[in-house]
Amino acid sequence: MGLVRVGRVLAFAPLLCAQTVCPPTPTYTPCEIVFELSEQDAATHPNPYSSVTLDVEFRSPRFRTLKLPGFWDGGRRMVVRFAPTGAGEWTFRSVSNAPSLDRREGRLTAVASDSPGFIQPANVHHWAYVDGLNKKPHLWMGDTCYRFGLLDRALFQNLVDTRARQKFNHLRGLVIGGHQESGRIFPAPDRPDPAYFQELDRRVLYMNQKGIIADLILAGDENHLAKLFPTPQLRERYIRFVVGRYAAMHVTWQLVQEFEEYQDGRALLKQTGELLKRLDPYDHPRSTHTVSTSAPLLNDGWMNYLLYQSADDQLGAIEHQIYAAPQVNAEFAYEDTGAGRAYPHHVDTDTFRRRLWNATMNGQYPTFGNTGTYGGRFPVEARYLDSPGARQMTAWFDFLSRTRYWELEPYFDVEGGRALALEGVEYIVYVEKPGPVEIVLERHGYDVAWFNPATGEFIKQKEFKGERFRGEPPDPNRDWVLHISREGRKQSMLRSYKFESRPVLMQEIEQSPQRIPYEIASPVEESLSFRVPPRYAVRLTRQTRATRAMMWLWIGEVPAQGQGYRVLGTGPEGTFRFWPGMAREFPALLSVRLYGLNANGKLYALDHVYRLNP
């Protein structure tokens, strides 16, 4: 995944003259094509970042076309960074509003590499490296270091080297730091610091070389993107700049921190997300960070995976049944091993591990954080890199790597734990509170083992053949993972199937009031106060085996405001949380939906409309 420099500068080549500008470049590896503005163009464009537009269209040997924006790299230097997606001879042609950069043509040769491609959503809720028609499963395991671009270089390399050894394959961080740092990186909205971004380039490439994908957050919280780039034109120029620099690398896009804190955030992110989608020819995964769930923005069309900041299993489990997109939980917890705690989700190692495995049972992929390394309220210190939680993440990765994780979905025919399964092949049960476990299986012979998620130890059990497994964990004083699988069948499936063995079918949500086994007991008033949120409660109208254990999710939206829904609460009762920005004009109509997920995995939705007053 290393960087390949070009052999010569295109600005000195004659117009329309084809030439080789890169040494043979491995596929999915960045190659830089460097242009230089002429003296006349430099005089016409004293701020090339702001006024020069450069696009280069690349054509593959199979006539697939990729168009990439160029970026200003200081002085009179303009760069186009390109990663070939197939072997053979590629041709390219430039288009620019600067005459010395316009209509340049050339050729480059790409050679096959061992790179499996860029990651893409796959099999509904999962991930794959995609190279043409070939797919290789990708087990997303992320880490967080918001200010990775600002760390001392030795500390940064230590962080990346350690995380690579621990088998992390994602690292999320802010492209331009937080509110304070971004003012130095962009002294003016139309003047980036080239030296900072050249160093950031080297860091993203270093991560890629270690097998780590950069999850790039383009701006912070509290309206950061709009404050720094207050006009659509400035934001578009910034997005072009970032896409030009990093789209040829192994990245994902996470637009902003906590989009709900933005004024008119939905419209802003739709504009920005659509720009990313249009400008990035590699279609890297796109989402945004959130205070709870980014799902309210999914139907806007620019986003193709969901991010969460939540340890609430009811939210995660229910939305997994609603949305046909991969889900990554970026902040179910941050482990504290001595650096300190600033927020409720900063927790001890034991709590962190339990939340990790519950997020997994929700069908979410995890992102780690340690309060001593995430780069937030506390300084990043190397002594926290080898924490117990990081080692337990490695154990998680090693365990899931033994499974067909790219086909696992939540499974509900289980008592005493929460489960994932590829039915008839593999079952995984997380037993948070040890006790008897019972799970219904398809009738086959199975290998059985208990896995200790704290140590990574496996305790093999006798083989089992039957339709209903019953057992208890080896130690009643801790959490365990039960693994029931047909190992021989899994090996044959690797030879028989290129990727998935069966389709994932999304269920149809039951919305008929006559078939819904519950009703909204409160609020009973038809008018609610925004300043004094009411209590909520649900009442079961039919007691059955399926309703013995229910999960509940309450969401609300003021459709006239156009901001999408917000999570009002979870569980059978509580107090609504009304979010700032949900409603700016009163009175308003508040649409409330109550989802109920029963013990069999059946999902219901009940709607009610209230009048919302100040």
CORMO-V991434 format. One record per residue. N is the residue number from 0. RES is the residue in three letters. PHI is phi in degrees with one decimal (NA if undefined). D_CENTER is the distance of its C-alpha to the mean C-alpha in Angstrom with 1 decimal. Layout:
[[N | RES | PHI | D_CENTER] [N | RES | PHI | D_CENTER]]
This chain:
[[0 | MET | NA | 20.9] [1 | GLY | -77.4 | 23.5] [2 | LEU | -87.7 | 24.8] [3 | VAL | -113.0 | 27.9] [4 | ARG | -84.2 | 30.3] [5 | VAL | -76.4 | 32.5] [6 | GLY | -84.0 | 36.2] [7 | ARG | -153.4 | 37.7] [8 | VAL | -94.5 | 37.0] [9 | LEU | -66.7 | 37.0] [10 | ALA | -60.4 | 38.8] [11 | PHE | -93.2 | 41.9] [12 | ALA | -87.3 | 41.9] [13 | PRO | -67.7 | 44.1] [14 | LEU | -57.9 | 42.7] [15 | LEU | 60.1 | 41.7] [16 | CYS | -98.0 | 42.5] [17 | ALA | -73.7 | 40.2] [18 | GLN | -160.5 | 39.4] [19 | THR | -88.7 | 37.1] [20 | VAL | -111.8 | 35.0] [21 | CYS | -125.6 | 32.9] [22 | PRO | -64.1 | 34.0] [23 | PRO | -49.5 | 32.6] [24 | THR | -109.2 | 28.8] [25 | PRO | -62.7 | 26.7] [26 | THR | -60.1 | 24.1] [27 | TYR | 59.5 | 20.6] [28 | THR | -123.2 | 22.2] [29 | PRO | -68.4 | 22.6] [30 | CYS | -128.1 | 26.1] [31 | GLU | -99.2 | 27.4] [32 | ILE | -110.9 | 30.1] [33 | VAL | -103.1 | 31.9] [34 | PHE | -115.8 | 34.1] [35 | GLU | -131.1 | 36.5] [36 | LEU | -64.4 | 37.8] [37 | SER | -68.8 | 41.6] [38 | GLU | -59.3 | 43.7] [39 | GLN | -65.1 | 44.5] [40 | ASP | -67.0 | 40.8] [41 | ALA | -64.2 | 40.0] [42 | ALA | -69.4 | 42.8] [43 | THR | -72.0 | 41.5] [44 | HIS | -121.7 | 37.9] [45 | PRO | -65.2 | 38.3] [46 | ASN | -124.0 | 34.6] [47 | PRO | -58.9 | 32.9] [48 | TYR | -54.9 | 29.4] [49 | SER | -83.5 | 30.4] [50 | SER | -118.2 | 32.8] [51 | VAL | -88.1 | 32.3] [52 | THR | -112.8 | 30.2] [53 | LEU | -136.1 | 29.7] [54 | ASP | -128.8 | 28.1] [55 | VAL | -126.0 | 28.6] [56 | GLU | -102.9 | 28.5] [57 | PHE | -107.5 | 28.3] [58 | ARG | -121.4 | 29.8] [59 | SER | -81.8 | 29.3] [60 | PRO | -59.0 | 32.2] [61 | ARG | -99.1 | 31.2] [62 | PHE | 68.6 | 31.2] [63 | ARG | -82.6 | 27.5] [64 | THR | -110.8 | 26.9] [65 | LEU | -124.3 | 24.1] [66 | LYS | -113.2 | 24.6] [67 | LEU | -123.9 | 23.2] [68 | PRO | -77.9 | 24.0] [69 | GLY | -83.9 | 26.0] [70 | PHE | -137.8 | 25.7] [71 | TRP | -76.0 | 28.4] [72 | ASP | -125.2 | 28.7] [73 | GLY | 101.0 | 31.7] [74 | GLY | 59.9 | 35.3] [75 | ARG | -102.3 | 36.1] [76 | ARG | -89.7 | 33.3] [77 | MET | -119.7 | 30.8] [78 | VAL | -131.4 | 28.2] [79 | VAL | -118.1 | 26.4] [80 | ARG | -111.1 | 23.8] [81 | PHE | -134.1 | 23.4] [82 | ALA | -121.4 | 22.1] [83 | PRO | -67.5 | 24.2] [84 | THR | -103.9 | 22.6] [85 | GLY | -158.5 | 26.0] [86 | ALA | -76.0 | 29.2] [87 | GLY | 121.8 | 32.3] [88 | GLU | -90.4 | 33.6] [89 | TRP | -105.6 | 31.5] [90 | THR | -113.2 | 33.2] [91 | PHE | -146.4 | 32.1] [92 | ARG | -149.0 | 33.5] [93 | SER | -99.3 | 32.8] [94 | VAL | -133.6 | 33.2] [95 | SER | -152.1 | 33.8] [96 | ASN | -84.6 | 35.8] [97 | ALA | -101.5 | 37.3] [98 | PRO | -54.3 | 40.2] [99 | SER | -71.5 | 39.9] [100 | LEU | -106.2 | 36.4] [101 | ASP | -84.0 | 37.0] [102 | ARG | 59.3 | 37.7] [103 | ARG | -83.1 | 37.1] [104 | GLU | -126.5 | 36.8] [105 | GLY | -170.6 | 36.1] [106 | ARG | -136.9 | 35.0] [107 | LEU | -145.2 | 32.9] [108 | THR | -109.2 | 32.7] [109 | ALA | -105.5 | 29.6] [110 | VAL | -116.6 | 30.2] [111 | ALA | -62.1 | 28.3] [112 | SER | -134.2 | 26.1] [113 | ASP | -89.5 | 24.5] [114 | SER | -67.9 | 21.0] [115 | PRO | -80.9 | 19.3] [116 | GLY | 110.3 | 17.5] [117 | PHE | -89.5 | 14.1] [118 | ILE | -80.4 | 11.2] [119 | GLN | -143.0 | 10.8] [120 | PRO | -57.6 | 10.1] [121 | ALA | -151.8 | 13.3] [122 | ASN | 51.8 | 15.6] [123 | VAL | 71.5 | 14.1] [124 | HIS | -112.4 | 11.5] [125 | HIS | -128.9 | 11.0] [126 | TRP | -132.1 | 10.3] [127 | ALA | -148.8 | 13.2] [128 | TYR | -74.3 | 14.6] [129 | VAL | -121.1 | 16.7] [130 | ASP | -130.7 | 20.0] [131 | GLY | 66.2 | 22.1] [132 | LEU | -91.3 | 22.9] [133 | ASN | -91.7 | 21.9] [134 | LYS | -126.1 | 18.8] [135 | LYS | -125.9 | 17.9] [136 | PRO | -57.2 | 15.6] [137 | HIS | -123.4 | 12.6] [138 | LEU | -96.2 | 12.1] [139 | TRP | -64.9 | 8.8] [140 | MET | -137.9 | 10.2] [141 | GLY | -104.6 | 9.0] [142 | ASP | -128.4 | 11.4] [143 | THR | -124.8 | 11.9] [144 | CYS | -148.3 | 14.7] [145 | TYR | -56.4 | 14.7] [146 | ARG | -106.2 | 17.9] [147 | PHE | -61.1 | 17.6] [148 | GLY | -76.5 | 19.4] [149 | LEU | -112.8 | 22.3] [150 | LEU | -68.2 | 23.1] [151 | ASP | -52.2 | 26.3] [152 | ARG | -61.1 | 25.8] [153 | ALA | -63.7 | 27.2] [154 | LEU | -66.6 | 25.0] [155 | PHE | -59.2 | 21.9] [156 | GLN | -65.3 | 23.1] [157 | ASN | -63.1 | 23.9] [158 | LEU | -58.3 | 20.5] [159 | VAL | -67.1 | 18.9] [160 | ASP | -60.6 | 21.8] [161 | THR | -66.0 | 21.6] [162 | ARG | -64.7 | 17.9] [163 | ALA | -64.6 | 18.6] [164 | ARG | -63.4 | 21.6] [165 | GLN | -81.5 | 19.6] [166 | LYS | 79.8 | 17.4] [167 | PHE | -66.0 | 14.1] [168 | ASN | -127.8 | 12.3] [169 | HIS | -139.6 | 9.5] [170 | LEU | -141.5 | 10.6] [171 | ARG | -101.8 | 9.1] [172 | GLY | -165.3 | 12.0] [173 | LEU | -83.7 | 13.9] [174 | VAL | -64.0 | 15.6] [175 | ILE | -119.6 | 18.7] [176 | GLY | 65.9 | 18.8] [177 | GLY | -88.7 | 19.7] [178 | HIS | -58.8 | 22.5] [179 | GLN | -72.5 | 25.3] [180 | GLU | -68.7 | 24.1] [181 | SER | -64.1 | 23.0] [182 | GLY | -67.2 | 26.7] [183 | ARG | -83.6 | 27.7] [184 | ILE | -74.7 | 25.1] [185 | PHE | -121.3 | 26.1] [186 | PRO | -58.2 | 29.8] [187 | ALA | -138.1 | 30.0] [188 | PRO | -58.9 | 27.5] [189 | ASP | -114.1 | 28.8] [190 | ARG | -141.0 | 29.4] [191 | PRO | -75.9 | 26.6] [192 | ASP | -88.5 | 27.8] [193 | PRO | -59.7 | 27.8] [194 | ALA | -63.1 | 28.3] [195 | TYR | -61.6 | 25.2] [196 | PHE | -71.0 | 23.0] [197 | GLN | -64.2 | 25.0] [198 | GLU | -68.5 | 24.2] [199 | LEU | -63.1 | 20.5] [200 | ASP | -54.7 | 20.8] [201 | ARG | -61.5 | 22.5] [202 | ARG | -73.2 | 19.9] [203 | VAL | -64.1 | 16.9] [204 | LEU | -63.7 | 19.4] [205 | TYR | -62.9 | 20.4] [206 | MET | -59.4 | 17.0] [207 | ASN | -59.6 | 16.8] [208 | GLN | -63.2 | 20.3] [209 | LYS | -91.5 | 19.4] [210 | GLY | 83.5 | 16.7] [211 | ILE | -111.0 | 13.8] [212 | ILE | -86.9 | 11.0] [213 | ALA | -88.0 | 10.6] [214 | ASP | -91.7 | 7.5] [215 | LEU | -91.1 | 9.9] [216 | ILE | -94.5 | 10.5] [217 | LEU | -79.2 | 13.5] [218 | ALA | -162.5 | 15.4] [219 | GLY | -85.1 | 15.9] [220 | ASP | -91.5 | 16.9] [221 | GLU | 51.6 | 20.3] [222 | ASN | 68.1 | 20.6] [223 | HIS | -56.2 | 20.1] [224 | LEU | -60.7 | 19.2] [225 | ALA | -72.1 | 22.2] [226 | LYS | -70.6 | 24.5] [227 | LEU | -74.1 | 24.0] [228 | PHE | -125.2 | 24.2] [229 | PRO | -75.7 | 26.2] [230 | THR | -118.6 | 27.0] [231 | PRO | -58.0 | 25.1] [232 | GLN | -66.4 | 26.9] [233 | LEU | -66.6 | 25.7] [234 | ARG | -67.1 | 22.0] [235 | GLU | -63.9 | 22.4] [236 | ARG | -63.2 | 24.1] [237 | TYR | -64.6 | 21.3] [238 | ILE | -64.4 | 18.6] [239 | ARG | -58.5 | 21.1] [240 | PHE | -62.8 | 21.6] [241 | VAL | -68.8 | 18.0] [242 | VAL | -62.4 | 17.4] [243 | GLY | -59.4 | 20.7] [244 | ARG | -77.4 | 20.1] [245 | TYR | -121.6 | 16.7] [246 | ALA | -65.3 | 16.0] [247 | ALA | -80.4 | 18.3] [248 | MET | -104.8 | 16.3] [249 | HIS | -89.0 | 13.4] [250 | VAL | -140.7 | 10.5] [251 | THR | -126.5 | 7.3] [252 | TRP | -108.0 | 7.9] [253 | GLN | -123.8 | 7.0] [254 | LEU | -54.3 | 10.4] [255 | VAL | -140.6 | 12.1] [256 | GLN | -80.3 | 12.4] [257 | GLU | 49.9 | 13.5] [258 | PHE | -58.3 | 14.3] [259 | GLU | -64.5 | 17.0] [260 | GLU | -83.1 | 19.1] [261 | TYR | -88.3 | 19.6] [262 | GLN | -71.8 | 22.9] [263 | ASP | 52.3 | 22.4] [264 | GLY | -62.8 | 18.7] [265 | ARG | -63.4 | 18.0] [266 | ALA | -66.2 | 20.4] [267 | LEU | -61.7 | 19.3] [268 | LEU | -72.2 | 15.6] [269 | LYS | -63.2 | 17.0] [270 | GLN | -61.5 | 19.2] [271 | THR | -69.4 | 16.8] [272 | GLY | -64.7 | 14.1] [273 | GLU | -66.2 | 17.1] [274 | LEU | -61.7 | 18.2] [275 | LEU | -57.5 | 15.1] [276 | LYS | -61.8 | 15.4] [277 | ARG | -76.1 | 19.1] [278 | LEU | -86.0 | 19.2] [279 | ASP | -90.9 | 16.7] [280 | PRO | -72.6 | 18.7] [281 | TYR | -88.9 | 16.2] [282 | ASP | 55.6 | 13.7] [283 | HIS | -60.1 | 10.7] [284 | PRO | -55.9 | 7.4] [285 | ARG | -128.7 | 7.4] [286 | SER | -159.2 | 6.3] [287 | THR | -150.3 | 7.8] [288 | HIS | -73.4 | 8.5] [289 | THR | -157.1 | 11.2] [290 | VAL | -82.5 | 14.2] [291 | SER | -148.6 | 13.4] [292 | THR | -144.6 | 11.4] [293 | SER | -89.5 | 10.2] [294 | ALA | -57.3 | 11.9] [295 | PRO | -58.4 | 15.1] [296 | LEU | -99.3 | 13.9] [297 | LEU | -61.7 | 12.8] [298 | ASN | -74.1 | 16.4] [299 | ASP | -74.4 | 16.9] [300 | GLY | 97.4 | 15.9] [301 | TRP | -90.1 | 13.7] [302 | MET | -97.4 | 10.2] [303 | ASN | -129.0 | 9.2] [304 | TYR | -153.8 | 6.2] [305 | LEU | -107.0 | 6.2] [306 | LEU | -112.6 | 5.3] [307 | TYR | -130.5 | 8.5] [308 | GLN | -129.8 | 11.1] [309 | SER | -163.6 | 13.7] [310 | ALA | -100.9 | 15.9] [311 | ASP | -84.1 | 17.6] [312 | ASP | -69.2 | 17.8] [313 | GLN | -68.1 | 19.5] [314 | LEU | -62.2 | 16.6] [315 | GLY | -64.7 | 14.1] [316 | ALA | -66.6 | 16.8] [317 | ILE | -72.9 | 18.1] [318 | GLU | -67.6 | 15.1] [319 | HIS | -63.0 | 14.3] [320 | GLN | -79.5 | 17.8] [321 | ILE | -93.7 | 17.4] [322 | TYR | -110.9 | 14.4] [323 | ALA | -92.0 | 14.2] [324 | ALA | -154.5 | 10.5] [325 | PRO | -61.6 | 7.9] [326 | GLN | -129.4 | 6.7] [327 | VAL | -121.0 | 4.8] [328 | ASN | -97.4 | 7.5] [329 | ALA | -82.5 | 7.4] [330 | GLU | -150.9 | 11.1] [331 | PHE | -77.2 | 13.2] [332 | ALA | -174.4 | 15.6] [333 | TYR | -113.8 | 16.7] [334 | GLU | -77.6 | 19.6] [335 | ASP | -109.6 | 22.8] [336 | THR | -120.1 | 25.4] [337 | GLY | 132.0 | 27.7] [338 | ALA | -72.5 | 26.0] [339 | GLY | 128.5 | 26.2] [340 | ARG | -129.6 | 24.4] [341 | ALA | -116.3 | 23.8] [342 | TYR | -137.6 | 21.8] [343 | PRO | -60.7 | 22.1] [344 | HIS | -85.2 | 18.9] [345 | HIS | -88.2 | 20.4] [346 | VAL | -135.7 | 22.1] [347 | ASP | -74.3 | 24.2] [348 | THR | -62.6 | 23.1] [349 | ASP | -62.8 | 24.4] [350 | THR | -65.2 | 22.5] [351 | PHE | -57.5 | 19.2] [352 | ARG | -62.2 | 19.8] [353 | ARG | -64.2 | 20.7] [354 | ARG | -67.8 | 17.6] [355 | LEU | -57.4 | 15.6] [356 | TRP | -74.3 | 17.6] [357 | ASN | -68.7 | 17.6] [358 | ALA | -60.0 | 13.9] [359 | THR | -62.8 | 14.2] [360 | MET | -67.2 | 17.1] [361 | ASN | -70.6 | 15.1] [362 | GLY | 95.7 | 13.1] [363 | GLN | -100.0 | 9.9] [364 | TYR | -91.1 | 8.3] [365 | PRO | -100.4 | 9.1] [366 | THR | -123.3 | 8.7] [367 | PHE | -88.1 | 12.3] [368 | GLY | -157.4 | 14.5] [369 | ASN | -118.4 | 18.2] [370 | THR | -63.6 | 20.2] [371 | GLY | -92.1 | 22.2] [372 | THR | -135.1 | 19.4] [373 | TYR | -78.4 | 16.5] [374 | GLY | 79.0 | 18.6] [375 | GLY | -103.6 | 19.1] [376 | ARG | -74.6 | 22.5] [377 | PHE | -124.0 | 23.8] [378 | PRO | -66.1 | 24.5] [379 | VAL | -80.5 | 22.7] [380 | GLU | -130.9 | 25.2] [381 | ALA | -62.6 | 25.4] [382 | ARG | -65.9 | 27.2] [383 | TYR | -96.9 | 24.1] [384 | LEU | -68.8 | 22.2] [385 | ASP | -96.6 | 23.8] [386 | SER | -83.3 | 23.3] [387 | PRO | -57.5 | 23.9] [388 | GLY | -64.5 | 20.3] [389 | ALA | -63.7 | 19.1] [390 | ARG | -67.0 | 21.7] [391 | GLN | -72.8 | 20.6] [392 | MET | -65.1 | 17.1] [393 | THR | -61.4 | 19.0] [394 | ALA | -61.8 | 21.1] [395 | TRP | -58.2 | 18.1] [396 | PHE | -64.2 | 16.9] [397 | ASP | -61.9 | 20.6] [398 | PHE | -64.7 | 21.1] [399 | LEU | -64.9 | 18.3] [400 | SER | -63.8 | 19.2] [401 | ARG | -81.6 | 22.6] [402 | THR | -108.8 | 21.3] [403 | ARG | -91.0 | 20.3] [404 | TYR | -60.0 | 16.8] [405 | TRP | -75.5 | 15.6] [406 | GLU | -123.8 | 18.2] [407 | LEU | -76.7 | 18.1] [408 | GLU | -136.0 | 18.0] [409 | PRO | -53.3 | 19.2] [410 | TYR | -129.9 | 23.0] [411 | PHE | -116.2 | 25.6] [412 | ASP | -82.6 | 29.0] [413 | VAL | -146.7 | 29.0] [414 | GLU | -123.1 | 30.9] [415 | GLY | 91.5 | 30.3] [416 | GLY | -171.9 | 26.6] [417 | ARG | -118.4 | 23.3] [418 | ALA | -136.4 | 22.5] [419 | LEU | -119.8 | 20.4] [420 | ALA | -159.2 | 22.4] [421 | LEU | -111.5 | 23.2] [422 | GLU | -56.5 | 26.5] [423 | GLY | 84.8 | 29.6] [424 | VAL | -124.6 | 27.8] [425 | GLU | -155.6 | 25.7] [426 | TYR | -135.2 | 25.2] [427 | ILE | -127.6 | 23.3] [428 | VAL | -121.0 | 24.5] [429 | TYR | -92.6 | 23.3] [430 | VAL | -109.3 | 26.5] [431 | GLU | -74.2 | 25.8] [432 | LYS | -115.8 | 29.4] [433 | PRO | -55.3 | 31.7] [434 | GLY | 172.8 | 34.2] [435 | PRO | -61.1 | 35.2] [436 | VAL | -121.6 | 32.5] [437 | GLU | -136.5 | 33.3] [438 | ILE | -139.9 | 31.3] [439 | VAL | -87.9 | 32.4] [440 | LEU | -123.3 | 32.1] [441 | GLU | -73.7 | 33.3] [442 | ARG | -73.1 | 36.6] [443 | HIS | -153.9 | 36.2] [444 | GLY | -90.3 | 36.7] [445 | TYR | -130.7 | 33.8] [446 | ASP | -84.0 | 33.1] [447 | VAL | -129.4 | 32.3] [448 | ALA | -151.3 | 31.0] [449 | TRP | -100.3 | 29.9] [450 | PHE | -119.3 | 27.1] [451 | ASN | -90.8 | 27.1] [452 | PRO | -72.5 | 23.6] [453 | ALA | -85.6 | 25.1] [454 | THR | -112.4 | 27.1] [455 | GLY | 82.7 | 25.7] [456 | GLU | -80.9 | 29.2] [457 | PHE | -104.0 | 29.9] [458 | ILE | -121.0 | 33.1] [459 | LYS | -73.1 | 34.3] [460 | GLN | -113.8 | 36.2] [461 | LYS | -64.6 | 38.7] [462 | GLU | -62.1 | 37.7] [463 | PHE | -125.9 | 37.5] [464 | LYS | -131.7 | 38.7] [465 | GLY | 158.3 | 38.6] [466 | GLU | -116.3 | 36.7] [467 | ARG | -145.3 | 36.2] [468 | PHE | -93.0 | 35.1] [469 | ARG | -128.4 | 36.2] [470 | GLY | -169.7 | 35.8] [471 | GLU | -133.2 | 35.2] [472 | PRO | -62.9 | 33.2] [473 | PRO | -64.3 | 35.3] [474 | ASP | -131.4 | 35.1] [475 | PRO | -77.9 | 35.1] [476 | ASN | -100.6 | 34.0] [477 | ARG | -155.0 | 30.3] [478 | ASP | -84.4 | 27.2] [479 | TRP | -141.9 | 27.0] [480 | VAL | -123.3 | 25.1] [481 | LEU | -97.3 | 27.3] [482 | HIS | -118.1 | 26.7] [483 | ILE | -120.8 | 28.9] [484 | SER | -151.4 | 28.6] [485 | ARG | -101.1 | 30.8] [486 | GLU | -63.2 | 30.3] [487 | GLY | -63.1 | 32.8] [488 | ARG | -63.0 | 31.2] [489 | LYS | -62.8 | 27.8] [490 | GLN | -64.4 | 29.5] [491 | SER | -68.5 | 31.3] [492 | MET | -66.9 | 28.1] [493 | LEU | -62.2 | 26.6] [494 | ARG | -85.3 | 29.7] [495 | SER | -92.2 | 29.9] [496 | TYR | -121.5 | 26.4] [497 | LYS | -71.7 | 24.4] [498 | PHE | -149.9 | 21.1] [499 | GLU | -85.5 | 21.1] [500 | SER | -98.2 | 24.5] [501 | ARG | -159.2 | 24.3] [502 | PRO | -74.8 | 22.4] [503 | VAL | -92.2 | 20.1] [504 | LEU | -101.8 | 22.0] [505 | MET | -78.9 | 20.6] [506 | GLN | -76.7 | 23.4] [507 | GLU | -87.7 | 25.4] [508 | ILE | -73.5 | 25.2] [509 | GLU | -79.5 | 28.8] [510 | GLN | -122.5 | 29.9] [511 | SER | -75.4 | 33.7] [512 | PRO | -56.5 | 35.2] [513 | GLN | -68.6 | 37.9] [514 | ARG | -104.7 | 35.5] [515 | ILE | -85.0 | 33.3] [516 | PRO | -87.6 | 34.6] [517 | TYR | -154.5 | 34.0] [518 | GLU | -143.6 | 34.7] [519 | ILE | -80.8 | 33.8] [520 | ALA | -84.0 | 36.4] [521 | SER | -155.9 | 35.5] [522 | PRO | -73.0 | 35.3] [523 | VAL | -92.3 | 38.6] [524 | GLU | -70.8 | 39.3] [525 | GLU | -87.6 | 38.5] [526 | SER | -116.3 | 38.0] [527 | LEU | -119.5 | 35.5] [528 | SER | -101.7 | 35.4] [529 | PHE | -65.9 | 32.3] [530 | ARG | -74.2 | 33.7] [531 | VAL | -125.1 | 34.6] [532 | PRO | -59.4 | 31.9] [533 | PRO | -84.8 | 33.6] [534 | ARG | -73.5 | 33.3] [535 | TYR | -127.5 | 31.7] [536 | ALA | -159.9 | 32.7] [537 | VAL | -118.0 | 32.7] [538 | ARG | -126.4 | 35.7] [539 | LEU | -72.5 | 35.8] [540 | THR | -104.9 | 38.4] [541 | ARG | -138.8 | 38.5] [542 | GLN | -94.1 | 38.4] [543 | THR | -137.2 | 37.4] [544 | ARG | -60.5 | 36.0] [545 | ALA | -69.9 | 32.7] [546 | THR | -92.8 | 32.6] [547 | ARG | -66.4 | 33.6] [548 | ALA | -137.0 | 30.0] [549 | MET | -118.0 | 27.8] [550 | MET | -109.5 | 24.4] [551 | TRP | -130.5 | 24.4] [552 | LEU | -136.3 | 22.0] [553 | TRP | -106.4 | 23.7] [554 | ILE | -125.2 | 22.2] [555 | GLY | -143.2 | 24.2] [556 | GLU | -145.9 | 24.3] [557 | VAL | -101.6 | 27.0] [558 | PRO | -56.4 | 26.8] [559 | ALA | -65.7 | 29.2] [560 | GLN | -83.3 | 26.9] [561 | GLY | 71.4 | 24.1] [562 | GLN | -95.2 | 21.3] [563 | GLY | 82.5 | 19.8] [564 | TYR | -81.0 | 20.1] [565 | ARG | -130.4 | 19.5] [566 | VAL | -75.4 | 19.5] [567 | LEU | -90.3 | 23.2] [568 | GLY | 173.8 | 23.4] [569 | THR | -135.8 | 23.1] [570 | GLY | 88.6 | 25.9] [571 | PRO | -74.4 | 29.4] [572 | GLU | -157.1 | 30.6] [573 | GLY | 162.0 | 29.9] [574 | THR | -121.5 | 29.9] [575 | PHE | -56.8 | 27.7] [576 | ARG | -109.8 | 25.5] [577 | PHE | -94.4 | 26.0] [578 | TRP | -92.0 | 23.5] [579 | PRO | -56.3 | 24.9] [580 | GLY | 89.9 | 24.7] [581 | MET | -59.6 | 24.7] [582 | ALA | -140.2 | 28.3] [583 | ARG | -110.3 | 30.2] [584 | GLU | -127.2 | 33.4] [585 | PHE | -127.2 | 35.5] [586 | PRO | -70.9 | 36.6] [587 | ALA | -139.0 | 33.5] [588 | LEU | -94.4 | 32.6] [589 | LEU | -106.8 | 29.8] [590 | SER | -91.5 | 28.4] [591 | VAL | -109.6 | 27.4] [592 | ARG | -122.6 | 25.9] [593 | LEU | -111.8 | 26.2] [594 | TYR | -89.5 | 24.2] [595 | GLY | -128.9 | 25.9] [596 | LEU | -111.9 | 24.6] [597 | ASN | -87.2 | 27.6] [598 | ALA | -66.0 | 28.2] [599 | ASN | -91.6 | 28.3] [600 | GLY | 87.6 | 24.8] [601 | LYS | -83.1 | 26.4] [602 | LEU | -109.9 | 24.7] [603 | TYR | -120.0 | 27.0] [604 | ALA | -140.4 | 26.6] [605 | LEU | -123.2 | 29.4] [606 | ASP | -111.5 | 29.7] [607 | HIS | -151.1 | 32.0] [608 | VAL | -112.9 | 32.7] [609 | TYR | -120.8 | 34.0] [610 | ARG | -91.6 | 35.7] [611 | LEU | -108.7 | 33.9] [612 | ASN | -106.7 | 36.3] [613 | PRO | -56.7 | 35.8]]
